[in-house]
Structure formats: structure tokens, C-alpha cells
């Protein structure tokens, strides 16, 4: 039910059904260059990271999955993500991280995940 306003954004063309989930604007200055690539596509109501762990995975893993989606997106992948999203809703898997109702706030990249050029 809480996704209904996002469906309006899909109809207006501001979002897609599938893509990296939109995050808080306050996170924008915290992204590494690689993590920011998630913004190369419109945000989605569901995405690759949501069907591969949602809030039960680390921010680093979530961003890697988002960038993987950006690099590999196609119609068949989107159909697969939509199908698996429906399945996840019924199984209620990956909804929360251990010990948390949702995922912890993003505070920026860890030293291990910094991109060196």
C-alpha cells in the first residue's frame, strides 16, 4: 500500500516499475563515483537489490547490485525482477536487517569500498 504514490510517479514518467530504489536526498554527497552510477537510470518501485536481499544486505552490496542492474538491464531482466518481487512479497524475505526494523542509515562508503583510480 505504501508504494501506491510511487505508482503515480511511474505514470507521470518520473519513475519506472524496475530500477534502483530511490533513496534519501541527504545521501547524495555520500556516494562514491561508482555508487552514484545507480542514478544513470530512473529509480524504480522495485529493483535487483530488492529481490536479492532488500534491507537484509549491506549498503555496499545494495549499491553493487544497483550498478550491476544499470550495466545489465533489459526487458527480460525487468520481467524476472517483477515476477520475483511478487514472490518476495508473499514470502516476506529480506524485509529487515538483523536487529533492525529496516536497514541502518547510509553514512557513506567504508574504507574498503573506496574506488581507487
C-alpha positions in Angstrom: 0.0 0.0 0.0 2.8 2.4 0.8 4.0 2.0 -2.8 0.8 3.5 -4.3 2.2 7.1 -4.5 5.2 5.7 -6.4 2.9 4.1 -9.0 1.6 7.7 -9.7 5.2 8.7 -10.2 5.6 5.8 -12.7 2.5 7.0 -14.6 4.0 10.6 -14.7 7.3 9.1 -16.1 9.4 10.2 -13.1 10.0 6.5 -12.1 10.0 3.1 -13.6 8.5 -0.1 -12.3 12.0 -1.6 -12.2 15.2 0.3 -11.3 17.3 1.2 -8.2 15.0 2.2 -5.4 15.1 6.0 -4.7 17.0 6.9 -1.5 17.0 10.0 0.7 18.4 13.2 -0.9 20.8 13.6 2.0 22.7 10.6 0.8 23.7 12.2 -2.5 27.1 13.7 -1.3 28.0 10.4 0.4 28.1 8.2 -2.7 31.4 7.1 -4.3 31.7 7.7 -8.0 30.8 4.0 -8.6 27.8 4.1 -6.2 26.4 7.2 -7.9 26.1 5.3 -11.2 22.8 4.0 -9.8 21.4 7.3 -10.9 22.1 6.6 -14.6 18.6 5.1 -14.8 15.3 6.3 -13.4 14.5 5.0 -9.9 12.1 2.1 -9.6 9.3 0.7 -7.4 11.3 -2.5 -7.2 14.8 -3.5 -8.3 17.6 -6.0 -8.5 18.8 -5.2 -4.9 15.2 -5.7 -3.5 14.9 -9.3 -4.8 18.5 -10.1 -3.7 18.2 -9.2 -0.1 16.4 -5.8 0.2 17.2 -4.5 3.7 18.9 -7.7 4.9 22.1 -6.8 2.9 24.8 -4.2 3.4 24.7 -0.8 1.7 27.8 -1.8 -0.2 26.2 -4.9 -1.5 23.0 -3.0 -2.3 24.9 -0.4 -4.4 26.9 -3.2 -6.2 23.6 -4.8 -7.1 22.1 -1.5 -8.3 25.2 -0.8 -10.5 25.0 -4.4 -11.9 21.4 -3.7 -12.9 22.4 -0.4 -14.6 25.0 -2.3 -16.6 22.8 -5.3 -17.5 19.2 -4.0 -17.7 16.9 -5.4 -20.4 13.3 -6.3 -20.8 13.7 -9.9 -19.8 15.6 -8.9 -16.6 12.8 -6.4 -15.7 10.2 -9.1 -16.2 12.2 -11.5 -14.0 12.5 -8.8 -11.3 8.8 -8.1 -11.4 7.9 -11.8 -11.1 10.4 -12.3 -8.2 9.2 -9.2 -6.4 5.6 -10.6 -6.3 7.1 -13.9 -4.9 9.2 -12.0 -2.3 6.1 -10.1 -1.1 4.4 -13.4 -0.3 7.5 -15.0 1.3 8.3 -11.8 3.2 12.0 -12.5 2.8 14.8 -9.9 3.3 12.4 -7.2 4.7 14.7 -6.2 7.6 18.3 -6.4 8.6 19.2 -8.4 11.7 18.2 -6.5 14.9 16.6 -3.6 12.9 13.1 -2.9 11.6 14.7 -1.6 8.3 18.3 -1.1 7.2 20.6 1.3 9.1 21.0 4.8 7.7 23.7 5.2 5.0 26.7 7.1 6.3 29.0 6.9 3.3 31.3 4.3 1.8 33.6 2.2 4.0 37.4 2.5 3.6 37.3 -1.0 2.0 34.8 0.1 -0.7 36.6 3.3 -1.8 37.2 3.4 -5.6 40.8 4.0 -6.4 41.6 5.3 -9.9 
